Amino acid sequence: MTQQVEQHAFQAEVDEVLSIVVNSLYSHKEVFLRELISNASDALDKLSFRALTEHGLLGDDKELHIDLIPSEDAGTLTIRDNGIGMTHDELVQNLGTIAKSGTKQLAQQLAAEGKKDISLIGKFGVGFYAAFLVADKVTVTSRAAGSDQAWMWVSDAKSGFTIEPSEREARGTNIILHLKEDASEFLREYELRNLVRRYSDYVRHPIRLRVERQKPVGDEKDEKGNPKTEKVQEWETVNTASALWTRPKGEVTEEQYHDFYKHLTHEWTDPLAYTHFKVEGTQELTGLLFVPGQAPMDLFSNKQNKGVRLYVKRVFIKEDCEELLPEWLRFMRGVIDTEDLALNVSRETVQQERVTAGIKKQVVNKTLTLLEELAEEGETTRTEPVEDDESDEEGGEQRTVEVKIHRYHKFWSAFGRILKEGVHYDWNNKERVAKLLRYRSSTADGWTSLQEYVDRMPEEQKSIYYVIAESVDTARNSPHLEALRKRGYEVLLMADPVDEWVVEGLGKFADKPLVSAAKGALALDDTEEEKKELEAQTTLFSGLIERVKGNLGDHVAEVRMTHRLTDSPACLVTDEHGMSPYLEKILRQNGQEVPGQKRILELNPDHEVIQRLQELAKDDARSAEVDTWSQLLFGQALVAEGSLPADPAGFAKAITTLMRRASDKGEG
């Protein structure tokens, strides 16, 4: 019974990405080969892993390899492997959809940014679709290991794809690229050799190229007496098949490290930094870790890859090995190869192996050392291509420009939010992580470390002050900073939801306590005279305090006088152990049940508004005005911290009423 050809439509997001790839991403199209070889290498690794426990899976075909088969007559290039292969459903899932979130945003960003930024494609692991940079039709024939049925997937990137039963002698996958007319150079032997050596030389499986050679035909001679030859086809291995991480560092160039990173991650941009290390002694392992050059779009997704591969004696064991990398370093990428685990270790056993904890400790230590070196490096000058420069389209060299860059600041902007989690989750490395933290400051430009803050502290200052708000600008303009500014004290400006947990987990730095400018009574080492003055003002304004508290009722926990303010009439502060209003807001937005917090309204006794209100409070006939002013002060304090009054319309109406009264008095 003949089975029908199945017609499938691409997932909508794939359609958009393919359209952009086919029509717009015309630069650096040779990377298609790196992507397809990487996929083939992954298929061989997955087969190797399964074969550790499924002993009959390899059968008689035990030599794993990747083959490149150019055919000038047919105009095709075939990339073939004898790896794990794919079933019918896997072909549909892997080649017809993109499982990761945010792909629609990717397509929109590509379209919005000139459609030439091929680096964005790598953020979503859609390297297979790079095949359409050089091919107007792609045929994939695959047979899954352990299955007798092969399937053929065909697409021209325009009308979806078809799947039908096919034939393949053994397990593995053939990808046949029907090359475009302007891609014929990828059929030439020297071009394919060069691309493999550049992008995939370190792939640990042999990459074989089918070549044509003239060979003697026995002892036969031609008419001129020369040895008679004939064309024969043979296989030549074109990569060293030596895992890059096993080579001595002195033998590996920076370009090779960068190319390996791209092979490993399917990224299109260079890594920001890397470390290559070997550990000997009680444990033996080799590692190669990379800091990505840019954050992936799914960085905060639950499905985001952890990025470290585990090998045992050069045999692939597990991808995205979370047992080797703590959550707060999940942005790192790399390879760990150990001698200390059994070669037939299962994924479940990896989780239980005590030696894994030791490897994880080494990974954390090497990563922190790399970041510390980056932080100490300071600003450097590097050459970068000019954005939107299209001179390379016309055969000319792309223009470049010298730019100054602080690599650690670039890292911090991309991954600092994740690194901060280490303060909370890794007690042993809390101090090292603390030295890597960076914040904006009320007095300094750019990023500031805690150590830099401490070095700038006046001698009499005893604490490190910070304020948390919805944005840096809101924090910078917060009334809570007024008295600190007057004393010449610097304040760290925090605008990340995790910052509250970070500072609470840290507690202090360099023996200096971290103190919120918006919590508690904010002791500023007041003199005895200043303390007595505040007590006297509290007594003097006691009637007003009671009146305002009575009017606001359950909206506040307390009303009190303060020396925290110099320019503003009032502000709201949280109890010393309460959470910031910003964190409270974030938790509620994420569906968390948060008990309502009553905060403290502090009044500035030196402000003319408070002094005028004190006079009004003495006149019973004007009590309604005092109540209105109380509500306005409370609403103003909310707005100043970036919050909204519970009744914004009522707040606006009260302001209008007071403006009208002031206008009427002005006319009189």
ABEGO torsion letter per residue (X at the ends): XBBBBBBBBBBAAAAAAAAAAAAABABGAAAAAAAAAAAAAAAAAAAAAAAAABAAAAEABABBBBBBBBBAAAGBBBBBBABAEBBAAAAAAAAABBABBGAAAAAAAAAAAGGABAAAAAAAGAAAAAAAAABABBBBBBBBBGBABBBBBBBAGAAEBBBBBBBBABBEBBBBBBBBAAAAAAABAAAAAAAAAAAAAABABBBBBBBBBBBBBEABBBAAGBBBBBBBBBBBBABAGBBAAABBAAABBAAAAAAAAAAAAGBABBBABBBBBBBBEABBBBBBBBBBABBBAAAABAABBAGBBBBBGGBBABBGBAAABBAAAAABBEBBBBAABBAABBAAAAAABAAAAAAAAAAAAAAAAAAAAAAAAEBBBBBBBBBGBAAAAAGBBBBBBBBBBBAAAAAAAAAAAAAAAAAAABAAAAAAAAAABBBBBAABBEBBBAAAAAAABBAABABBBBBBBABAAAAAABAAAAAAAAAGBBBBBBABAAAAAAAAAAGBBGGBBBBBAABEAGBAGBBAAAAAAAAAAAAAAAAAAAAAAAAAEAABABBBBBAABAABABBBBBBAABBBAAAAAAAAAAGBBBBBBBBBBBBBAABAAAAAAAAAAABAAAAAAAAAAAAAAAAAAAAAAGBBBABAAAAAAAAAAAAAAAAAAAAX
